[in-house]
Amino acid sequence: MGARWKTITPEEKKSYKEKYQVDQEACLQITSKEKCKIMS
C-alpha cells in the first residue's frame, strides 16, 4: 500500500484523508486519545 500511496494523485488521496478524519473523530468520541494514536 505504501508504494501505491506514493503514486496516486492529491485528488485521489483527498478521499482517503477525509475518511481518516471522520474515523479519527469517531475514535476520539469513543476512546481515549492515546488509544486512537495507536490505531492510526
Order of alpha helices (4+ residues) and beta strands (2+ residues): alpha-alpha-alpha
